[in-house]
Amino acid sequence: RIQILFEAMGTMSAPTPEQCGFGTYNVTEVGHTFITVRDGCRLAARIYIPDTLHRGAFTSPLFASFNDNTSLKEVVGDKPILGDREDGKDGARGRDTFPTIMEYLPYYKDGHTATRDYARHNWFCSHGFVCVRLEIRGTGASEGRYYGEYLPREQQDCEDVIRYIQGQPWSNGKIGMYGKSWGGFDSLQMALHQRTVSRSTRDLLTTAVSVCSTDDRYNDDIHYQNGVVIGSEMLPWAAQMFLWNARPPPPNYFTSYKEWTAAWRDRLEVSSQSWLAGWLEHQHQDDAYWKHGSIKYDYDKVDIPFLVIGGLEDGYKSSKYRMFRKLNDTCKIMIGTWGHQWPDDSNLGPQFYFLELCRAWFTAHLNDNPRAPGYTNSWPRLQLFIRDSFTVQDLKNGDAPGRFVKINRPKTEEERHLLNEPATLHPLSSGDDFGVFYFYEKKLQRIPAEEEEGRILLKAHALQGYSPGAYMSLGRNTDFSYDQSPALSVSETWMSEVLEKELYVVGDSTLFLGLSSSTWDRVYIQVKVCDVFPDNSATLISRCIYHLGNDNAYTALSRPPPSQRHPRDRLYPLKMSLSAHRLLPGHRLAISIAPSGFPYMWPSCSRDKVYVLPHHTYYIYETMSPQYVHHNGVRHPPPKPLLQIPSEVISESRSEIRETTENGIYKTELYNDDGEYYLPSTGIRIHEITSYTYETDEDVTYGSFTVKSSMKMGFDKFSHPDYHRDSRPEDDEKRQYTVQLDTFQVMSGSYETYDLKEEIMITLNGDEFWSKEWESKVPRHEL
């Protein structure tokens, strides 16, 4: 085996393992090995093993490489590689076997995730856990083909790898999964999957830490919400994976240039098509396509302990609050102010010592002490960060104002009935658990109006979709939802009086919206709840987009209808996204209602008219008293620095926003340059740039979204011991390859179809390697 020792630890700029909070175990890092699953496909893995044979300071080999036919058994042998520790820390004295933490991703372990993998898995391993970073089939260095998100084969492969790990001499048989986003999804889905393949609970997976994930792949992911395409997320995510899925497997694990390019070309020919058309073909929530992998339909089968973590700037925040209510009592939930990021590495603070929290969780649930799981029973069921009135600039400047509050018991469905069913008696009164606002003459008031107000026609305007922010915010300039006052000014907006005292909007909320229309076939609604500052700027608190063709409307309005009422009047219970907000005295609460919201809400392309019935509309929300907040605050220690992998930053990242209006066309352009960097350990250089352009007219009669993505990857070397020259001796001498990936996608359409144009072009060392174009029209059958 080849071992490249980490020599940068002594540099002034890099934190030492001690400063990073490393444990007492040294780490043996198996940089690459294959694990064979039931159909013979080999999945690539990097494995970190606690090692006490080497004494002294942290001496982890950096990406130790092995032949592609070398098994892990040949590396570590049949005997445990661990001896008795002299200090006995971490319960390690006399310990021969260890629990395993597994992360399962399609994101290229040798490149895109190398930095984070190195920092986190080495840390866990130093505390006595074997860590396995597994690549999904058809991605990275894994064999096979890869056709989409969370397919049944993905869970089946994971099952096989877990059973393989359990059979290793260093394993104590207990496996915990860990991951953010895709890795978090996989852990939830594996908890459900194991109940379908084993009668024994926890036969495969013992526990998991799931970060930035969801229980509902249709309604709380990046594809749809309440029957409406999330335009600003579905196409960008499809474009991201379109580009990433075209990456070549790392050449280091092939014996020749010919073998490498043949394997890459096979992937491109068979499984490189964008996923966008497939998602658009599945437009219904009850489609089995979306139900697969959505644990919301089988909460009772997810019976292992979960630590579930999310952020208020992440689109998956509402699912965390729902899991707080629905998952078993051994599960703990934490929702901070972060975006789609790790809680200890987010630029949207406050951060906290996330790795230590995970270590405590895994120690409690994966060791061999039967009483240890009881340790986490004392943790609060939910820790929720409640933000004080803030602006985007507050988030950019550092920690958001606010505090963590613990909530030990979710409300029962009976206690929540006012959020789910329209009230038959009025007025409802605000209290310590719920608050209510009624609509009258563009004001939000605590009591309903006695006299009926006429219906209000909703008119579309391009600015109603102004600055929606990214669904999965990474804290870039292009990710924030900026001042919402331009959107409020062109929407039908109701506003409270200036608040004399603080107002907590914390938890779920529902807008019972009275509407009237001649048809509901293709009418969309966007609702925003905002915090309006004394200077009239507005911060988004929560929102909802909704296809009014949903069949869960109430045809009998909650209040006695007038004698002359349109026969198609309805009352819609619109579930808003999670709120965790404290409005300060001097501020106002605003609720806007609009029939458009492009690009977040894809245009309906319908000219049907819809009217708001204010007399039948009210907003009810969960709240809490200032006294409760004061007595249930929670503090967390700040994070320690993360271990840094040796790398070279060639160019810094940057992002830009450009908005123009010309000849009645509203155009927004977003530009994200992720910067260029080089990893000496794998000889890989990466530079990725993406630009987004979306445009519509003032009345939002159409929408067009274009994404251009490019990635340049450089490969310095073939390090495989069996590498030999073939038909490209000049390249063999240089052992350097430059790959350029370019993708282009346009999504537009009409009332009848979604229209797609997609193209991919790839060059290798400046020569065209592969290209293809697709065009498709997907019928809009919707609901």
Secondary structure, DSSP 4 states (H G I P E B T S, - for coil): -B--B--GGGSSSSPPTTTTT--S-EEEEEEEEEEE-TTSPEEEEEEEEEE-SS-SS---BSSBB--TT--HHHHH-SS-S----SS-GGG-TT---EEEEEEEESS-TTTTTHHHHHHHHHHHHHTT-EEEEEEPTTSTT--S---STT-HHHHHHHHHHHHHHHTSTTEEEEEEEEEETHHHHHHHHHHHHHHHH-SSTTSS--EEEEES--S-TTTTSSSEETTEEBHHHHHHHHHHHHHHTTSPPPGGGSSSHHHHHHHHHHHHHHH-S-SHHHHHH---TT-HHHHTT-GGG-GGG--S-EEEEEETTBTTHHHHHHHHHHS-TT-EEEEES--SS-TTS-SSS----HHHHHHHHHHHHHSS-TTGGGGGGGS-SEEEEEEES--HHHHHHSSPSEEEEEE-SPPPTTTTHHHHS--SSS-----SSEEEEEEETTEEESS--SSPPPPEE----GGGGS----SB--S-GGG-----HHHHHTSEEEEEPPPSS-EEEEE-EEEEEEEEES--TT-EEEEEEEEE-TTS-EEEEEEEEEETT-S--BSS-SSPPPSS--TT-EEEEEEPPPEEEEEPTT-EEEEEEES-BTTTB--------EEE-GGG-EEEEE---HHHHHHTEE--PPPPPPPPPP-EEEE--EEEEEEEEETTEEEEEEEEEEEEEEETTTTEEEEEEEEEEEEEETT----EEEEEEEEEEEE-----TT----S-HHHHHHT-EEEEEEEEEEEEE-SSEEEEEEEEEEEETTEEEEEEEEEEEEE----
